[in-house]
Amino acid sequence: MRLGRASAYGMIAMMDIAKATPHASSAQKNGKSHPHRNGAGNAHGNGHGGHGAATLSANANMVQSRAKQIAEDTGIPVEYLRKVLQRLTRSRLVQSERGRGGGFRLGKTPSKITLLEIVEAIEGPVDEMAFVGDGLLRGRLREETVGLRRWRRHVSQGLRDLLSDTTLADLME
């Protein structure tokens, strides 16, 4: 596991998908409504354009977002985005439909999707291996690295807790 560009792209793409439909956003849970984005930029003002043709939501009747439109909205390279969406689809965080009228939608509401689920779907398990490779801690230095291994365990558990306590909806607030 490595927190990197792919995880960030996955989170950004999922937020773009969710934001295109106001009822799928975190605004639904707190009764506030967010204005639709327009060509001037997204809700964060980063200049990546307007909302997609549709959004992914837990509602199967919703029109779906296409990878090309999400890429245009977010600035994520479309081929890279397709690979990220493929991993999210395999984990069922995103649902996809092929063909005309197909596309992507969220597998569940943003408030039910944790960042841990997104990161692990894209990068793999968030575990001790993410912090100081295990090969360094196995060999001749095993006794000398007890403190480092303990630190690594503590850091990985802290990151898991933080990611599991934060939802996609939280990022959208």
N, C-alpha and C positions, 0 to 999 in steps of 0.2 A: 504494500500500500504506500502510496505517495500522494499527498495532497498537492495537486498541481492544476495545470491548465484544464485538463479534461473534467475534473470535478467542478471547477468554476464554470466552465461552459455548460455543463449539465444543469447546474443551479440556475444560471442565467436563462437558458432555453426553457426550463420548466416555469420560471417566473413569467417569461414572455407568453407562454402558452396560457397560463392561468390569468394573467392580467387582461387578456383580450376579452374575457367574459367577466363582467363585474361581479356576478353572483358566485364565481369560483374563487374570488380573492378573499383575503383576510377581512376585508371590509364587511363581508357578509356576517361574520361572527360577531362584530362589534357594532353593527347597525349603521356604519358610515358608508358612504358611497364615494368611490374614487372616480374622477372624470376620465373619460376615454383618452388615450394618447392620440396625438395627431402627428403630422409630418415633422413638427418642430423638435421632436425627440421623445424619448420614453419618459416615464414618470420620474426618473432620476436625472433627467436633463443631460444625458451623455451623448445626445445627437445621433443615436442609432436608428432613428426613424420611427414611424407610426406602428400601431399594433397590427398583427397579422390578420389575414382574411378571416380567421376564426381562432378558436382556442380549444385546448384540450380540457375537458372537465370530466367529472365522474358521470355526467349525464350523457348517455349514449346517443341521444337525439341531437346533440350539439354538432354544428359543423366543425370540421377538424382542421388543424393547422398542418401545413405542408412544410417540409424541411427547408425548402428554398425560401419561403416567406419568413420563417423563423430566423434563418441566416441573414436575410436582408434587414430584419428588424433589429437584430442584436449585433451584427458585425462579425459573427462567428463564421469562419470558412465553412461552406456548405458540406464539403466532403468530410471534414473533421466532425461537424455536427451530426451527420448521418451515423457515424461510428458511435458517437456518444449516445444518440437516441436509440441505436440498436441495443446497447448495453442496458439502457433504462427500460426498454421494452422487454428484454429477457427477464428482468427482475420484476416486471409487471407494475412498475411505477408509472409507466407510460404505456398506452395501448396504441396499436397501429392498425390501420386498414389499408390494404392495397387498392389500386385501381382508381378510376375516376370518382371523385368525391371522397377519396380516402385521405389519410393523413394521420396525425397523431392527436391524442387527447390524454389528459392525466388519468391514471388508473384509480385515483381517489382524490378527495379534496385536498387542497394545499395544507390545511390545518392537520391533516392526518399523515402527511409525508415528512419524515424527519431528515435532517441533513445527513445523519449517519446512514440512513437507507440509500440516499443518493450517492454519497461517497463510496460506500461499499459496493453498490451496483456498478460503479464505474471503475474504481481503483482496486477493489478487493478489500479484505478485512483490515480494519483499523486495529492493529495489534502492536506488540513490542518490536516487531521486525521493522516497522516504519522509522524507528529511532535507533540509530547505530546498528548496522547490520550484524546479524548473529555470528557470522564468521569471525569477527573481531573479538567476540566474547567467549569463544569456545576453547581455543587452543591453550597454549602454555600460560596465558594470562588469566585463566579461569578464576583463581582465588583473588587476584588483584582487581578483578572487575566486578566483584559482588556489589559494591556501591553503585557502579554505573548501571548494572542490570536492574537494581532496585529503583533507581531514578527512571530508567526507561519504562519499567512497569507502571510507575506512578504517572508519568507523562501520558502514556498511551491510554490509561484508564480515565485520566482527566479529559483528554480529547474526546474519547468515546462518550463520556457523560455530557460534555458540552454539545456535541453533535446530536446526541439523542434527545437533548432537552430543547433543541431549536428546530422549528418546523419551517417549511417553505413559506407558509403564511407569515411567520415572524419576519422573514427577510423582506416580505412585500409591504410591511407596515411603514 
